[in-house]
Amino acid sequence: MGSEGQSSALLVKKIREQLTLSQEDLARQLGVSYATVNRWENGQSKPSKLARARLEAFCEKMTRQGKLVFTEGEYR
């Protein structure tokens, strides 16, 4: 997988770790399987358009609640 996949993998892991969620917990929040989150983080696949939309909505919600903080240019 190219650099886009790697950056996506790092971003998913950073989001999960900042929120202190397990891969299983994040998967449950996004409506995907644990294996899917695991593959994202290992760079074996990247989120589909639907999963990416769910991830973005989840991140926006967590950011509004003050639970998630991104540095400029880090997300998207």
C-alpha positions, 0 to 999 in steps of 0.5 A: 500500500502506498503512502496514503495507506500508511498515513491513513493507518497512522491516523486511525491508530493515533485517533484510537490511542488518543481516545484510549479505545481498543480496536474493538471499541473503535470498531463498535463505534464505527459499525465495522469489525475488529478485523477491519480496524486492525487491517486499517492500522496495519496498512493492509487496507484503508477505510471505504468511503462509507467507513471514512464518512463514519470515521470523520463524523465520529472524529468531529463529534469527539473533537466538539466534546474536547476528547480529540485534538488534531494538530493543523493539517493532521486530519484530511 
